[in-house]
Amino acid sequence: MVTLPAPLAAWHAIADRRDATDPADLLADLLAHDVVFRSPAVHTPQEGRALTTAYLSAALVVLGPTLRYRREWWDDTSAVLEFEAELDGFTVHGVDMLTWNDAGRLVDFTVMVRPFTGLTRLMELMAAQLAG
């Protein structure tokens, strides 16, 4: 049996929640204070735990109900997770790239999404979630 690195297992536990529980408390234990989030919709990196928590929490609300991780690759300090989700009839396909430090906290979280029509819809739904 393959054992996932602890930060990857923690991320899966958060992403697998399908209830209405706010993931902010769970993310606080996983994210380093200086974590950097790179969004496919925002040009500049979003720095710090508060911004990363906001983006990941919104993404879990928007994508969470249909989020399915298909494949993943990892080593001692990083992972790439291939995912799919359904958004209003659009299939979104993407990857999450995670890097963690020696303490097991995420220091970098990068998301890439395709196709453009799915990304556009994701951007609309994320904007509404972040504003609300």
HELIX and SHEET records of a PDB file:
HELIX    1   1 ALA A    6  ALA A   15  1                                  10    
HELIX    2   2 ALA A   24  LEU A   30  1                                   7    
HELIX    3   3 ARG A   49  LEU A   63  1                                  15    
HELIX    4   4 PHE A  116  ALA A  131  1                                  16    
SHEET    1   A 6 GLN A  46  GLU A  47  0                                        
SHEET    2   A 6 LEU A  31  ARG A  38 -1                                        
SHEET    3   A 6 LEU A 106  ARG A 114  1                                        
SHEET    4   A 6 PHE A  90  TRP A 100 -1                                        
SHEET    5   A 6 SER A  78  LEU A  87 -1                                        
SHEET    6   A 6 ARG A  68  TRP A  74 -1                                        
END                                                                             
